[in-house]
Amino acid sequence: MTTTSPVWHPFTQHGLDEPIIEIARAQGAWLETQDGAKLLDAISSWWVTTHGHGHPSIKAAIKTAADRLDQVIFAGLTHAPAETLARELISCAPSGLAHVFYSDSGSTAVEVAIKMALGFWRNRGEPRTRIAALEHGYHGDTVGTMSAGARGAFTASYEPLLFDVARLPFPSAGREQATLDALEAACTAEPIAALLVEPLILGAGGMLTYPAHVLREMRAICSRHGVLLIADEVMTGWGRTGTLFACEQASISPDILCIAKGLTGGALPLAATLSTAAIFEAHHSTDRSRMFFHSSSYTANPICCAAAVANLAVWRDEPVIGRVRALSEMQTRALERFRSDRRFTAVRQCGTITALDLRTRDAGYLAAIGPALGAFFVARGILLRPLGNTIYLMPPYCITQGELDHVYDAIGEAANRFATAP
Ligand SMILES: *Cc1c(COP(=O)(O)O)cnc(C)c1O
């Protein structure tokens, strides 16, 4: 694309004139550019594409739904795709979640969660407004979700508008107890409305992993103090961590569950915030001032809901969890050769996701190394978008062994080019 395009891209510094690639079509794990070049989508198009691009039954469901009902206001009206999807989500989500509130993106799913938590406490007559969240967390780019997420260059311009949260240290290996102690202390010191966490792996914060027992302990501490647990499974949901939802690995249920990204298999934008009956009941009244004050114009768009229903059918009818396991095993084997490679540090995996940090002179999200690595991979027909010097793979589940080998070979080459001596 030329610099004359009026399009303003997300997380893009247009002043650097980095190339913007025009994509014409996509199928399975592959994107095809306007001029016919192929790119292997090793990051699932920003973590949304689960089965692969253009899954036939999801595509067919979208076409059928578009013919029947394009869009309808969702206050006071409903439709079959939203009703069916809500019932099916309740039955596949961790137990105890009983209600489904729709929105359009991961950020709005989390905003809704925060508002539900505050509404719950206010309507119970014991207002609590303080949120606890993990260091390095990422929950979206709206003002509320930025507040809960890590602060840095991303948020500097907006800092005066962001609300303060009780920040818990990240439970890195060997320091898990410090996180739990900080949570316990925060819950003891003041009334906390909710703890908001990404279960098992923090995505945009750098693909940082922590063990399931820590999540389990956090759940227990929240329960002891009556603090609501909000699981932000926007990225971790839909098989990424090896199970349908990451919470399953800790055998816990959150009070509020946020899902988006892979909800439609990655075909259309849709999000849902699931809550327990208690949170719904706190808003349930004959008093209109206690209703849940949130909507978006496209709440539960019928075409998006139909795509999500079709996605759930794919999970039911195809061996998706088997593919997730097979991919996780392929990833473990592929990563093996990097574990002793001193040009990398922190070689890690969570289910289908792998990440490794390249030893480079400059690090951090804003470092030039990220885009330089990205361009290096594109030149080899691979779409990766390193977070600074952190290279990660989050492939769609249809990726083959050969395709994965190609990516890891390119990562080895990137180390030859960019790594500094340990
Ligand atoms: C991507 C992401 C979000 C935000 O989702 P959007 O659809 O981009 O708004 C929120 N939480 C987590 C954990 C995410 O990875």
The ligand as a Tripos MOL2 file, in Angstrom:
@<TRIPOS>MOLECULE
LIG
   15    15     1     0     0
SMALL
NO_CHARGES

@<TRIPOS>ATOM
      1 C1         -7.0620   -9.3570   22.8160 C.3       1 LIG1
      2 C2         -7.3870   -9.3310   24.2490 C.ar      1 LIG1
      3 C3         -8.3630   -8.4670   24.7580 C.ar      1 LIG1
      4 C4         -9.0370   -7.4160   23.9010 C.3       1 LIG1
      5 O1         -9.7650   -7.9960   22.8800 O.3       1 LIG1
      6 P1        -10.1860   -7.1000   21.6150 P.3       1 LIG1
      7 O2        -11.1310   -7.9670   20.8590 O.co2     1 LIG1
      8 O3         -8.9080   -6.8340   20.8780 O.co2     1 LIG1
      9 O4        -10.7910   -5.8640   22.1500 O.co2     1 LIG1
     10 C5         -8.6920   -8.5550   26.0950 C.ar      1 LIG1
     11 N1         -8.0940   -9.4480   26.9020 N.ar      1 LIG1
     12 C6         -7.1440  -10.2890   26.4550 C.ar      1 LIG1
     13 C7         -6.5490  -11.2600   27.3920 C.3       1 LIG1
     14 C8         -6.7450  -10.2520   25.1200 C.ar      1 LIG1
     15 O5         -5.7760  -11.0610   24.6960 O.3       1 LIG1
@<TRIPOS>BOND
     1     1     2 1
     2     2     3 ar
     3     2    14 ar
     4     3     4 1
     5     3    10 ar
     6     4     5 1
     7     5     6 1
     8     6     7 2
     9     6     8 1
    10     6     9 1
    11    10    11 ar
    12    11    12 ar
    13    12    13 1
    14    12    14 ar
    15    14    15 1
@<TRIPOS>SUBSTRUCTURE
     1 LIG1         1 GROUP 0 **** ****
